[in-house]
């Protein structure tokens, strides 16, 4: 009977810990930036925003961007500009926490034939009606977003409104020219491919401890 009670306790602890400690979702994002090569609206910059839906900067979610690749002839230029809960560089990785309502990272780049990066994010849904939101846009030399088919003129939009939110992608708007001038751009919507989620370390450790404790209890019972 004592063993059964210990087994139940260990099982409940493992379930509780694995529920509280969520897993980040990870996507590979790739887009064709060939049309930007030689365009008169250059130089271009990437712009990432991660804004807090609660409006109070509750820091309940994070975003990590890594593995930047600018394709043949492309490269990051200079250093990044960060606002509030953003940090990092295109040469390494960019980190966001929604510690303020508005959090932004931007950095100039030389376009190659494609741009790709890895997007990882947590999925803690805000209590209010407005979710935390991540967006990716490309700015022309005036600092304006290139026209796209999204309401916000972004190529990628993510609203953290569930445990498995959809990463939305948008093509450029071929009916509008960039604010900096030059011909309209014809850029296909980026692809956003999900890859296996990685459990947070604390959930793995806690469940491991529960299982190890259970194993010891079983061994002690068998010795008696």
Secondary structure, 3 states (H helix, E strand, C coil): CHHHHHHHHHHHHHHHHHHHCCEEEEEEEEEECHHHCCCCCCCEEEEEEEECCCCCCCCCCEEEEEEEECCCCCEECCCCEEECCEEECCCCEEEEECCCCCCEEEEEEECCCEEEEEEEECCCCCCCCCCEEEEEEEECCCCCECCECCCCCCCEEEEECCCCCCEEECCECCCCCCCCCCCCCCCCCCEEEEEEEEECHHHHHHHHHHHHHHHHHHHHHHHC
